[in-house]
Amino acid sequence: MEDIKSAIKDLALGEKVRKLRRERRLTLQELAELTGLSKPLLSQIENGLVVPPISTLLKISKGLKVGIHYFFEDEGAKQKLVIARAEEESWSRRRAKSDAVEGYCYRSLAQGLRNKHMEPFLVEFELREWDDSRFYRHEGEEFIYLLEGELEFHFGEEVHRLRPGDSIYYDSSEAHGYVSVGDKKARAVAVLFSKD
């Protein structure tokens, strides 16, 4: 995997948030109120100090009235096809809420393609103990297909263990979270669909 800072820079998530916020003539405080996120967190995202999890990007996209695909597309692109080559991996690491250790990293599998209705990712989950700070919740639906490793999937009070070849489709507005279990990190293809 390439250096985290260069992967973040390549995606330019913070720059895209700032650009769109300014186009909408919103202050950081106004965006914080629209998204339910803190002003300091939004500032850290805009300055490239924090890589937001997908659930946070969804909140920002709702507040700014764009689809999540906005953050993974190339504004000048007109192509109708994108191939994500394994040797050109560009990962973003998401830090866990409860500590300074990474919780998971993700790679867009359709970066650059405009006006998508769903967003596919390759996700790698860290080996960690479960705690409720790892719950996420956002509008939309998700599909996960486990490629390798074992994944403990928490959905409200339910706990499910997924093994390679297993898949799960769920309403992501319900509290959900995941951790790798066993002796290696779990890797999965995840597809996110958001109605807006």
Summary of the structure (lengths in Angstrom):
residues: 196
radius of gyration: 16.2
end to end distance: 31.9
largest distance: 48.6
contacts: 585
relative contact order: 0.16
helix: 29%
strand: 31%
